[in-house]
Amino acid sequence: MRNLQAVILAAGEGTRMKSDRPKVLHGICGRPMIAYALDLAALSGVKQPIVVLGHGAEDVKAQLPHEARVVVQGKRLGTGDAVAAAKKLLSGSGAVLVLYADTPLLRRTTVQRLIETHFKTGATCSLLTAHLADPTGYGRILRNESGLISGIVEEAEANAAQRALREINVGPLVCSAPALLAALATVKPSAAKHELYLTDIVSHLARQEGTKIQAARVEEIAEALGINSRSELARAIGVIRQRIIEMHLHNGVTIEDPATTSIDYGVSIGADTVIHPYTAIQTGVSIGKRCEIGPFARLRTGVALGEAVRVGNFAELVRTKVGARTRINHFSYLGDAVIEDDVNIGAGTVTANYDGKDKHQTHIGKGAFIGSDSVLVAPVKIGAGAVTGAGCVVTKAHDVPPKGVVAGVPARPLAARPTDHREPAAGAKPPLKAERASPARRKDGQAKAKPAPPTAGRAIRKVKRAAKRAGAGARRRAPAARHRPERAKRVEGRPVRAKAAPRRATRPRARRTRR
């Protein structure tokens, strides 16, 4: 079994990022940058990586797994000095894998190839290199006449011939633990730089008798990208996002427009699901098979969708579980909710989950129908098969019973939702409309029932009739219209005035009497 240790360098301040946040905590597709280096160490078989911290050490430490061992580099005097800070935690046997927290694009296969190269060749030190068309900003790999690596020169110290070289040092390496510890004890910071770099240690090892320096090359040029600025961060986000989308496409998910779709790390999507353009899915979301998402949908952390769920345009979900075949077609916010199977969520539905201090849950039962523009003030439960009318506000703790029907602001119960929509049998009486109880009694002693309150349609017709009557009265009281100007016409050569139109007969007004 291989004895492999790992050191992750995460002490850099990242001044070019122009941020108060430590560079390694900037997010890439839903994760802090350092998480990718921690994954590489874990996938390489290292259970307790050593993480070297510096700027913002406490903030970074809070994001590390409990098994990580932490050391703090007091004065940041280069990458070699950072490895020296971890010296006390390194054992004197086996090999040491050195990773950089600001190089998140390395693939697992690339690091595995580097480790395999080191152990199979029996090398003292193995480097990861790349050939770039434009190597500006990177250290160059120096080789001797035999093609063996003889050292690494930083760009600032390279001459014209060395700057013309295209093979660059990516950064990560695997080194024999005894050789690394001996070099750390021997190599000192240069008087000119007052800093010790890891490349100085590699160059020192290359000059020793009996040492062998090997190299493994990256397959994808993007893997060599180190993040030191916001523009490089944006490039890294684009590369990782494209990798995530390619993985889902390979697994049977249709993504109509990958360029406008954002899917974070750690998202699970079932086969035959369709993702429409301009959809954003955050880390920790689970989507079942045959779902349809978007366009312009946003699924935030904590969302779990069952099979055949529809989430349409301008819908946002967070910390919400949705049952199979539920439809959330448009313009809805659902937060901290549990929605069972076969529910219809009308346009504009909002679960008001936050009361200014705490967040509360909304529960919607199977087969419920939530009308458009409904507001459900949590904590509240909507029973199975229940209906909320359009625009109603269901206030907190006023649960709707199964098959109940509510409407209004605040929501009040109406008639129960019918369970059977088929035509009634011959001779059967039609269902009665909702009635209000009245204390009045009929002659037979039974309580009389008043008709239901006027509906909106009846109220509108009543207003129209009143307006019509008012208009008729106004016409009767209006003064007589002015006559048209007299028009002359000629009859046999002499002008004749036109006769005025006869006045319209009116009925005498009926005398009103008080009763």
C-alpha positions, 0 to 999 in steps of 0.5 A: 500500500502506498504511503502518500501524504498531502499538503494543500497550500492556501495561505495566499492573500490574493491582492489582485482579487481586490477582495476582503475575502480570502482568495481560496473562499471565492465560490466556483459553481456553488463551492469554495475554491479550496474544496476542489483541492480537498477533493483531489486529496481525498480521491488520491487516498489521503484521509488527513490532508495538511492545509497551510493557511495564512490570510483569513486563516479562521475564515478558511478553517471554518470551511475545512472538513474536521479531518483536515490538519491545519498549520498557519504560515506566520510570514508569507515568504513563498511556497517553499516556506509554506511547505516548511511550515507543514514540516512538523506534521509530515512523516519521514517516509513515503511521498508527499503530494503538494497541491495548490488551493488556487488551481481548481481545474485539475482533473482527478485523472491528471493527479492520478497520472502524476502519482502513478508516474512517481511511484512507477519510475521510482523518481525523487520528485515528479512534476506536473507540466504543460505546453502553452502557446503563451506561457507568460506568467509561468515558471519554465521547465529547464531540461538538459541535453538528455531531456531530463529536468534540470530545474525550474526558472521563474519568469522574472529571473529567466533570460530571453532563451529561457522565456522562449520555452513553452513547457511550464510548471503547473505547480502540483508535485509529488516528492519523496518525503525524506528528500523533501525534508532534507531539502527544506533543511538545506535550501535557504531563501535567496538574499535578493528575494528573501523568499523560498519557493517550491521551485527552488527546492526542485532545482536543488534536488535536480542538482543532487547526485542520484536524484531523478526528476520526472514529469507528467503532462496535463491533457487539457490546457485549462487545467494549468489555470491558476486563479489570481484575478477576477477574470481568471475566476470567471474563466474557471467558473465557465470551464467547470460549469461546462464540465458539469453540463457535459456530465448531465448530457452524458447521463441522459438529460436534455439541456436546450441551451448550455450557454444560458444554463447554470448548474452548480456542483452536486446537482442530481438530475434524472434521465429524460428531464428537459432543462430550458434556457436561462435556468439556474440550479444551485448545489444540493438540488435533486431532480427526478426523471422526466421533469421539465424545468424553465425557462427562467426558473431558479432552483435553490439549495434544498429543493427535491423534485419527484418524477414528472414535475413541471417548474415553469418560467419565473418560478423560484423554489428553495428548501422545498420538496415537491411530489410527483406530477405536481405543476408549478407553471409560472410566477411562483415563490415556494420556500420551506414547503412540502408539496405532495403528489398531483398538486396544481400551483396557480400563477403567482402563488407565494408561500410567505415563509418568513415572519421577520425572525423565523422561517416556517413551513407550508404543507400542501396535501395530495391533489390540492388546487392552489388558485392563482395569486394565492398567498399561504402564510406559514405555518399552514397546512392545505389538506388533500384535495383542497381548493384555494380561490384566486387571490385568497390569503390563507393566514397562518394557523388557519389550516384548510381541511381536506377537500375544503374550499376557501376564498377571500382575504382573509380566506374563508370556507365556502362549499366543500369541493365536489368529489364527483364531477359526473352528471347526476343520475336521472331524478336525482336532485342537484346539489344545493348551493352554500347556505347560511344558517338563520335563527328564523323558523318556518311554520313546521319548526325547521330552521329557515335558510337564507340564500348565499351572499351575492356573488360578484356577478350578481353585484355587477348586474345590480350596479349596472341596473342602478346606472341604467335607471340613473341615466334614464332619469337624467335624460328625462330631466335634461333640457330640450335639444336645440333646433338645427339651424334653419335650412332654406330650399327653393321650390319653383324659384322661391325660398321655402323654410324647412319645417321643424321636426315635431317634438317627441311626445313624452309620458307624464311623470308619475307622482311618487308617494311615500308609503 
